[in-house]
C-alpha cells in the first residue's frame, strides 16, 4: 500500500489534521515577565516625590486643623507611600511567577491594599490626634497628585517602557 501524504490525511479512521503553527506562544500561566522591574523604579520615584511634598501637606493641614490635622496628614502620606511600595513589591514578585499571576495580583492586590488602608484608618479613628477630614483629603490628593506627577516622567512608548531620564516630557 503506498504511503499517504500525512498532510492530507482524510478518512473516518484517521485522526483530524493538526496544523502546526510556525511559532507557538506559550500560555500566560507559564509565561513570566523577565528583565528589569520597572514598577520598582516608578514606586521609588513616587516615594521620593511624596517625601518632597510631605512637609507642604503637613504644614497646610496644621494651618487648617492644628497639630492634630498635621499628624493626620502625615499619617495619610505614610499610608500612601507604603501603599505604592507594597503595590510595586507585589507586582514585581507576581511578574516573576507568570503573567496570569501578575494580572491576578494587580486585581486582587488592589483589593487587598484597599482593605489594608481601611484597616489602618479604622485602627486610629478614635485616637486624640486623629482628624478625619485632613486624613481623607490628604489620602486622595496625595494618591492622585503623585500619580499625575509621575506621568510626566514615565515613557508611554511600548518599545522602551522605562522612566525618562533625559528630562524631556513623555509624549
C-alpha positions as CSV (number, residue, x, y, z in Angstrom):
1,X,0.0,0.0,0.0
2,X,1.5,3.4,-0.9
3,X,2.3,5.8,1.8
4,X,-0.3,8.6,2.1
5,X,0.8,12.1,2.5
6,X,0.4,12.9,6.2
7,X,-0.6,16.5,5.4
8,X,-3.7,15.4,3.6
9,X,-5.0,12.6,5.7
10,X,-8.7,12.1,5.4
11,X,-10.9,9.3,6.3
12,X,-13.1,8.0,9.1
13,X,-10.3,6.2,10.9
14,X,-7.7,8.8,10.6
15,X,-7.3,11.5,13.3
16,X,-8.1,15.0,12.2
17,X,-5.2,17.0,10.8
18,X,-3.5,19.3,13.3
19,X,-2.0,22.4,11.8
20,X,1.5,23.2,13.0
21,X,1.9,26.9,13.6
22,X,5.2,28.4,12.6
23,X,5.6,29.9,16.0
24,X,4.0,28.9,19.2
25,X,3.1,31.3,22.0
26,X,3.2,29.8,25.5
27,X,0.1,30.3,27.6
28,X,0.0,33.2,30.1
29,X,0.1,30.7,33.0
30,X,3.7,29.7,32.2
31,X,5.0,33.0,30.7
32,X,6.7,35.3,33.1
33,X,7.9,38.8,33.0
34,X,11.7,38.9,32.6
35,X,14.1,41.7,32.7
36,X,14.2,44.9,34.7
37,X,11.3,45.5,37.2
38,X,10.1,49.0,36.2
39,X,7.4,49.1,38.8
40,X,10.1,49.4,41.5
41,X,11.6,52.4,39.7
42,X,8.2,54.0,39.5
43,X,7.5,53.3,43.1
44,X,10.9,54.6,44.2
45,X,10.1,57.9,42.3
46,X,6.7,58.1,43.8
47,X,8.1,57.7,47.3
48,X,10.9,60.2,46.6
49,X,8.4,62.8,45.3
50,X,6.0,62.0,48.2
51,X,8.7,62.8,50.7
52,X,9.3,66.1,48.9
53,X,5.7,67.2,49.3
54,X,5.1,65.8,52.8
55,X,6.2,69.0,54.6
56,X,3.9,71.1,52.5
57,X,0.9,68.9,53.0
58,X,1.5,68.7,56.8
59,X,2.0,72.4,57.0
60,X,-1.3,73.1,55.2
61,X,-3.0,70.6,57.5
62,X,-1.5,72.3,60.6
63,X,-2.8,75.7,59.4
64,X,-6.3,74.3,58.7
65,X,-6.8,71.8,61.6
66,X,-4.0,72.4,64.1
67,X,-1.4,69.9,65.2
68,X,-3.8,67.0,65.1
69,X,-4.6,67.8,61.5
70,X,-0.8,67.8,60.7
71,X,-0.4,64.5,62.4
72,X,-3.3,63.1,60.5
73,X,-1.9,64.4,57.2
74,X,1.5,62.9,58.0
75,X,-0.2,59.5,58.7
76,X,-2.1,59.7,55.4
77,X,1.1,60.4,53.4
78,X,2.8,57.5,55.2
79,X,-0.1,55.2,54.2
80,X,0.1,56.4,50.6
81,X,3.8,55.8,50.3
82,X,3.5,52.4,51.9
83,X,0.6,51.6,49.5
84,X,2.7,52.4,46.4
85,X,5.7,50.5,47.7
86,X,3.6,47.5,48.5
87,X,2.0,47.6,45.1
88,X,5.4,47.6,43.4
89,X,6.7,44.8,45.5
90,X,3.6,42.7,44.9
91,X,3.6,43.3,41.1
92,X,7.4,42.6,40.8
93,X,7.0,39.4,42.8
94,X,4.0,38.2,40.8
95,X,5.6,39.1,37.4
96,X,8.5,36.7,38.1
97,X,6.0,33.8,38.6
98,X,3.7,34.2,35.5
99,X,1.8,36.9,33.6
100,X,-1.5,35.4,34.7
101,X,-0.4,35.6,38.3
102,X,0.7,39.2,37.6
103,X,-2.8,40.0,36.4
104,X,-4.4,38.4,39.4
105,X,-2.0,40.2,41.7
106,X,-2.9,43.5,40.1
107,X,-6.6,43.0,40.6
108,X,-6.6,41.2,44.0
109,X,-3.6,43.2,45.2
110,X,-5.6,46.4,44.7
111,X,-8.4,45.0,46.8
112,X,-6.0,43.8,49.4
113,X,-4.3,47.2,49.6
114,X,-7.6,49.0,49.8
115,X,-8.6,46.7,52.7
116,X,-5.3,47.4,54.4
117,X,-5.8,51.2,54.0
118,X,-9.3,50.8,55.5
119,X,-8.0,48.8,58.5
120,X,-5.1,51.3,59.0
121,X,-7.6,54.2,59.1
122,X,-10.2,52.4,61.3
123,X,-7.4,51.4,63.7
124,X,-6.7,55.0,64.6
125,X,-10.0,56.7,64.1
126,X,-10.6,57.2,67.8
127,X,-7.2,58.5,68.7
128,X,-6.9,62.0,70.1
129,X,-4.6,63.2,67.3
130,X,-6.8,61.9,64.5
131,X,-8.8,64.2,62.3
132,X,-10.8,62.5,59.6
133,X,-11.1,65.4,57.2
134,X,-7.4,66.2,56.7
135,X,-6.6,62.5,56.6
136,X,-9.1,61.8,53.8
137,X,-8.2,64.9,51.8
138,X,-4.5,64.0,52.1
139,X,-5.1,60.4,51.1
140,X,-7.0,61.4,47.9
141,X,-4.8,64.3,47.0
142,X,-1.6,62.5,47.6
143,X,-2.6,59.4,45.6
144,X,-3.9,61.3,42.7
145,X,-1.3,64.1,42.8
146,X,1.7,61.7,42.9
147,X,0.3,59.6,40.1
148,X,-0.3,62.6,37.9
149,X,3.1,64.0,38.7
150,X,4.7,60.6,37.8
151,X,3.0,60.5,34.4
152,X,5.2,63.4,33.3
153,X,8.3,61.2,33.8
154,X,7.2,57.8,32.6
155,X,7.7,56.9,29.0
156,X,4.5,55.7,27.3
157,X,6.4,54.0,24.5
158,X,5.9,50.3,24.2
159,X,9.5,50.0,22.8
160,X,11.1,51.4,26.0
161,X,8.7,51.2,28.9
162,X,11.1,52.8,31.4
163,X,11.4,56.1,33.2
164,X,12.5,59.1,31.1
165,X,16.0,60.0,32.3
166,X,16.7,62.8,29.7
167,X,14.4,65.4,31.3
168,X,12.1,65.5,28.4
169,X,8.3,65.2,28.9
170,X,6.7,61.9,27.8
171,X,4.7,62.4,24.6
